[in-house]
Amino acid sequence: MDYSLTLYAESDLPSSALISLGKGRRQPQSPFSGSQEQAALPTGCHPHQPQGELHSLSRSRRAGRSDSQSPQCDWLTVSEAFYNGHLLRTVSQRKCQFNSLSISLCLSAALQVSISLNKVELSVGESKFFTCTAIGEPVRLEWFNPQGERITSSPRVALHTEGVRSRLTVYNAIVEDAGIYRCQATDARGQTQEATVVLEIYQKLTFREVQSPQEFRHGEVAEVICDVISSPVPVVAWYYQNMEITEEHYSRFQVLPNNNLQIHKVTKADEGVYRCEARVEARGEIDFVDIAVVVNVPPVLSVTQLSFNATADYQESVTFTCDTSGSPDPEVTWHRKGLQLEPSEQYVFNVLDGGRSTLTIRNIRQADGGVYTCKASNKAGAQEKELFLKVFVQPHITQLRNVTAVEASAAMISCVAEGEPLPEISWRRASDGKTFSDGDKSQDGRVEVRGRHGKSMLTISGVKLSDLGRFDCEALSRIGGHQKSMFLDIEYAPKFLTNHTIFYSWEGNPVNISCDVMSNPPATMLWRRERFTISSEGTANVQIHAAEGRSLLEVTPVSDRDFGRYNCTARNNIGAKYQEFILAQADVPSNPYSVRLSAVSQRVATVTFMKPDSHGGVPIGHYLVQYKETGSQDWRHVKSHGVQMTVLLTSLEPNTTYEVRVAAVNGKGQGEFSHTETFQTLPIREPSPPAVHGQRGVGKVYRLGLVKQDDGGMPIVEYIVKYKTDKEEQWMTKLVPGLSDFALLQPLQWNTRYEVEITARNVKGLSEPAFYQFFMPQKPDITAESLFSGLGLGPVVGLGLAGLLLVLVLIDVSCFFLRQCGLLMCITRRLCSKKTATSGKSKEMEEGKAAYLGDGSKDPIVEMRTEEERGTNPDDGSPVNEPNETTPLTEPEKLPLKEENGKETLKPDMIEIKVHSENSLHTKHEDSKA
């Protein structure tokens, strides 16, 4: 029986290249280049045989076997061939006797793995695949990533395995994909072989979302963004106007670590196109991007005139103007009360060259008054300015009523007025002429005026009887004025008009105890004695005499029982009050009480006290005040002036504690001392700033009046006067002695406003500064004042008298030659001893004088007024506003306000005065509004 043996000896053969042993028959044509043919692998052959058996077969070329137990073979033939570049050996054996036993010999090649590429460079975002091929009989092929993890197929990393081939595909590669990838083959016995491929991934130069243009605000730190990536890291350079930007040439420019360009305090001049250029030296790669830089300048808005005046209902118009600048050109809008104005018949908008915008308001009405806003805005920001339109309307008081209040309660008087601008409301108390304006308070703090939106409220806290009477409400504005009056009536409980409650008498001597009461409404009065009411008919020694507001109790003591306390009670619907009277025998005075210290300073204090309850029946002559330093035994004495209960203590030491007591002295002697009070004088401190008032002097001189205030306990050493113009920063200083009451500032500049600070100094230190401003007028023309400005008061008076004497001489000479009269005529006649008709000449002389006086002096009449006379009305002493540089030329004329007296006629509807000023109501359209 013939058999054929085929051996595949090379290890790189595919798994299908096997050795088979079978019957010798011809096989189909195979891809072998040799003469031998491949036999099919018998069933049951193991694909993986040891390589040693193969070698032994290879070496048994034409070897015979003679072992009786082995099959007998005539010869053994080995032939070689190549399969796809691999060496194959074929062993043929013929005439082998196996004793009817068929044996198949199966041999296989060694397991080997290879990858199509060993090293690959890949750019980020590109895709690549790798093929892994195994030789042998692998049961599985697996891929492992650079982290050693087995790769499973995914949308971005895909696996495709087919037989002994496996393809790994990487889509859209990223930097993290770089590393060593392994392909591992495993056979049935668990043996593995693997191959590797190195994947290197690099990032091409890429500019990520670089915007152009990039906008910045003027003056800020600008950062021009250039986001570029690559691997390795690129080198970035910036260019501007074809020149590379370096810190040496551009001090405000800096390239940041993140490759962005930083410009400190960017300006409009920095605008332009900047080039961001990136390079990768290793690959010679270069790329760039041009970025336009735009610098936006915030709007700058200016308004030449902020306030405008107009009169309602006179078809007037007002034009607001705003000038703007900025980059890009700002957009100008107009607003009122938070709303943007739209063009209409009333509102007309215009945009002029040079960034000027105007708003014209036509047909001004009362409701048009208020604040208007001009707003300029662009990308860099916004700015706005407010302009004010004031519309004038005649004031009118719409509400004012009479008020009745109870004493000690609060009275609230309301006065409501209309007008535009809202009129200023003031009050006048007719009882004393005292006036109150918004925010004013009386000295005692009881009367206060608060006003808002044309309504003024006069509040009187703790109403007193002195508040009874008429109050006038006056509403004033530039257009005119309106006045109404009301009456304040006060109801109050009975009040006793006298504090004389102690009466002295003796047995048989009658005494009248008077109970005087005032009240509204009137009160009823009765007397009591030891809780018993004394009948109006009286008793034998007690009589009652009644009158309006008075009840007189006449008592004639007959025994000690008639001396004691008597009670007078007064009552009305508001309340009841009583007062006790004491009928006592004469005695020495009791001690004063309620000793108080007031107006305590460093060296002066005022002692006040109440007179004794009893003067002992003898009038008190004076009071004795004793005081001493605490701890001292020596009392110092001060007598009061008569029965005055206020005594001034002088020559005290600062910051010292004193004790004081008071005793009353009458004709009988000195009474007991009061309770001792303790007080402490103030320590020495810095003085208070002086009160300052000014008066212009002669020429370039200004006189400042200095009124000393609190000197802090020590004399004022000097005043430090600092002054400068409002346009200068440097102060000029002048020292004035503390005893002086004025300071002269000279030489000053014409037509200049000055600011002054005055500080008082004592040994303790400096006071707070007092501030004052004044204005030097323009340089005057040559007048008598300027001619005599260099002379003192004496020479000026002398020159004036000399001029007057010269005028009299000229008049006398004229009379001598024209009318033969005058002093010179009399002297001539006496010297010449001529006789004249005395009566005729005298008559002529008198007629001449009368004629002269009748013609009137041709000299101008000059009225001299002092500063006080110029500032006050000579009739009633009220202040008069003198014209100055801020006084309107068209100030409306105020007519005198008429008043009506009498409670019965003071009704709001009856007392009403309106003041009109024609000049201020009408304005011409061509007149400018200020």
Summary of the structure (lengths in Angstrom):
residues: 930
radius of gyration: 62.5
end to end distance: 139.8
largest distance: 219.5
contacts: 2658
relative contact order: 0.05
helix: 10%
strand: 45%
